[in-house]
Amino acid sequence: WGKADYSSLPKADVILITDIHGDHMDPAAIATITKASTRIVAPAAVAKTIKTATVLNNGDKTSIHEVEIEAIPMYNLKRGPSPGKLYHDKGRGNGYVLTVGGQRLYFSGDTEGVPEMRALQDIDIAFVCMNLPYTMPPEEAAEAVRAFQPKVVYPYHYRGSDLDVFEDALKPEKIEVRRRNWY
């Protein structure tokens, strides 16, 4: 996302893009972190703008640099800007499960606690969003995380959310919550 400073970091080998919204797909920021060999993976809606992206639709898998990448649906079930319209339509965006070095990492993307998230298995580390009105409140995020039982969860994209509510709801499950100062 363009509000971050990546200038001191090496250029990316792989970029995963979840959605068309500007805080998930920022062409200018992408240009600053890519090199000739960078592989970009994204849903079809993103590839309309980021022409070099390899399209991965919900449920598809690929491998890059010995990392297995699976596209997990991310969408809203009930929240949207107006009646009958959702912030994130099913099929437009991707969350991702990466399998690397025997570990499975889940990145939710902007989603509510959809059935595909709840059905995940053997997740070691999860990165789960929560922010209203676009995704879900901490209570719903905790309920979804309880369903798939990762060993560790990092809340992200949580602007304005009460992380204490999220963490307290997961204490009985012995799911480790790690907080960072992330958007």
C-alpha positions as MATLAB code, in Angstrom:
seq = 'WGKADYSSLPKADVILITDIHGDHMDPAAIATITKASTRIVAPAAVAKTIKTATVLNNGDKTSIHEVEIEAIPMYNLKRGPSPGKLYHDKGRGNGYVLTVGGQRLYFSGDTEGVPEMRALQDIDIAFVCMNLPYTMPPEEAAEAVRAFQPKVVYPYHYRGSDLDVFEDALKPEKIEVRRRNWY';
ca = [
       0.000    0.000    0.000;
       1.401    3.369   -1.013;
       1.335    4.894    2.458;
       4.188    2.640    3.590;
       7.869    3.289    2.925;
       9.477    0.272    1.277;
      12.633    2.051    0.134;
      14.936    0.320    2.628;
      13.644   -3.172    1.797;
      14.706   -5.488   -1.023;
      12.438   -5.694   -4.056;
       9.731   -8.368   -3.881;
      10.065  -11.845   -5.349;
       6.308  -12.414   -5.097;
       3.389  -10.035   -4.552;
      -0.065  -11.324   -3.611;
      -2.926   -8.893   -4.215;
      -6.289   -9.565   -2.603;
      -8.704   -7.020   -4.098;
      -9.272   -4.005   -6.338;
      -9.602   -1.468   -3.524;
      -6.786    1.068   -3.294;
      -5.512   -0.162    0.059;
      -5.007   -3.626   -1.480;
      -4.017   -2.757   -5.037;
      -1.873    0.343   -5.417;
      -0.198    0.340   -8.845;
       2.307    3.059   -7.877;
       3.392    1.174   -4.755;
       3.601   -2.079   -6.692;
       5.888   -0.398   -9.238;
       8.290    0.668   -6.463;
       8.715   -2.843   -5.070;
       8.901   -4.907   -8.241;
      11.918   -6.093  -10.191;
      12.055   -7.810  -13.560;
      11.551  -11.271  -12.010;
       8.786  -10.345   -9.520;
       5.742  -12.599   -9.791;
       2.382  -11.027   -9.029;
      -0.593  -13.223   -8.115;
      -4.070  -11.729   -8.068;
      -7.738  -12.352   -8.802;
      -9.043  -11.601  -12.310;
     -10.583   -8.271  -11.240;
      -7.116   -7.036  -10.222;
      -5.466   -8.312  -13.411;
      -7.604   -5.858  -15.393;
      -5.385   -3.132  -13.899;
      -2.188   -5.012  -13.014;
      -1.634   -6.577  -16.438;
       1.434   -8.605  -15.367;
      -0.491  -10.492  -12.681;
      -0.970  -14.242  -12.841;
      -4.685  -14.817  -12.257;
      -5.664  -17.130   -9.446;
      -9.414  -17.573   -9.018;
     -11.085  -18.665   -5.795;
     -10.098  -22.284   -5.120;
      -7.181  -22.301   -7.578;
      -3.642  -23.256   -6.551;
      -0.190  -22.551   -7.888;
       3.401  -22.852   -6.699;
       6.063  -20.168   -6.894;
       9.575  -20.548   -5.472;
       8.575  -23.730   -3.609;
       5.640  -21.959   -1.962;
       2.191  -23.398   -2.578;
      -0.417  -20.650   -2.942;
      -4.141  -21.341   -2.700;
      -6.773  -18.664   -3.386;
      -9.451  -18.619   -0.686;
     -12.703  -16.729   -1.286;
     -13.002  -13.411    0.553;
     -16.285  -11.557    0.501;
     -19.062   -9.980    2.497;
     -22.101  -11.920    3.558;
     -24.177   -8.967    4.725;
     -22.242   -5.678    4.833;
     -22.340   -3.170    2.031;
     -22.696    0.492    1.155;
     -26.427    0.178    0.431;
     -29.199   -2.443    0.544;
     -28.492   -5.246   -1.905;
     -24.896   -4.115   -2.534;
     -21.884   -5.646   -0.773;
     -18.449   -4.113   -0.213;
     -16.786   -7.298   -1.478;
     -18.655   -9.608   -3.843;
     -17.994  -13.342   -3.796;
     -15.523  -14.321   -6.497;
     -13.954  -10.882   -6.960;
     -11.175  -11.083   -4.367;
      -8.858  -13.635   -2.808;
      -7.559  -14.466    0.592;
      -4.577  -16.810    0.427;
      -3.200  -19.887    2.158;
       0.539  -20.260    1.670;
       2.337  -23.488    2.448;
       6.038  -22.902    2.969;
       8.605  -24.869    4.950;
       5.904  -27.148    6.364;
       3.914  -24.189    7.731;
       0.480  -23.050    6.536;
      -0.192  -19.308    6.652;
      -3.597  -17.763    5.979;
      -4.136  -14.166    4.845;
      -7.827  -13.335    4.971;
      -8.073  -10.290    2.758;
     -11.167   -8.140    3.312;
     -13.815  -10.632    4.299;
     -16.427  -11.534    6.803;
     -16.296  -14.927    8.538;
     -17.331  -16.804    5.403;
     -17.799  -20.580    5.283;
     -14.581  -21.048    3.289;
     -12.587  -19.368    6.067;
     -14.302  -21.383    8.774;
     -13.547  -24.624    6.913;
      -9.783  -24.047    6.773;
      -7.662  -26.766    8.357;
      -4.161  -27.055    9.741;
      -3.420  -23.318    9.737;
      -0.312  -22.462   11.733;
      -0.462  -18.672   11.436;
      -3.458  -16.573   10.386;
      -3.630  -12.903    9.482;
      -7.269  -11.882    9.934;
      -8.807   -8.515    9.139;
     -11.480   -6.752   11.109;
     -12.855   -3.307   10.565;
     -16.312   -1.914   10.209;
     -18.109   -1.274    8.031;
     -16.078   -3.200    5.436;
     -15.352   -6.575    7.030;
     -16.366   -7.694   10.520;
     -16.170   -6.556   14.134;
     -13.786   -8.211   16.624;
     -16.483  -10.524   18.011;
     -17.258  -11.963   14.580;
     -13.586  -12.223   13.691;
     -12.935  -14.188   16.886;
     -15.879  -16.489   16.159;
     -14.515  -17.209   12.668;
     -10.994  -17.818   14.013;
     -12.370  -20.228   16.634;
     -13.884  -22.258   13.787;
     -10.557  -23.001   12.084;
      -8.272  -22.932   15.140;
      -4.932  -21.512   13.932;
      -2.058  -21.773   16.381;
      -1.299  -18.045   16.081;
      -3.376  -15.151   14.767;
      -2.318  -11.628   13.866;
      -5.188   -9.162   13.588;
      -4.679   -6.624   10.819;
      -6.622   -3.967    8.930;
      -8.274   -3.302   12.279;
      -8.478    0.488   12.348;
     -10.931    1.497   15.068;
     -11.503   -2.054   16.336;
     -11.102   -3.054   19.983;
      -8.402   -5.731   19.882;
      -8.985   -6.552   23.564;
     -12.427   -7.906   22.625;
     -10.854  -10.092   19.919;
      -8.055  -11.370   22.151;
     -10.314  -12.002   25.172;
     -12.717  -14.027   23.020;
      -9.856  -16.307   21.931;
      -8.209  -16.874   25.343;
     -10.269  -20.000   26.159;
      -9.180  -21.514   22.835;
      -5.475  -21.093   23.598;
      -4.967  -19.405   20.225;
      -2.037  -17.043   20.556;
      -2.925  -13.499   19.476;
       0.015  -11.392   18.352;
      -0.553   -7.682   17.994;
       1.343   -5.344   15.748;
       0.785   -1.718   14.864;
      -0.665   -2.455   11.430;
      -3.319   -0.647    9.465;
];
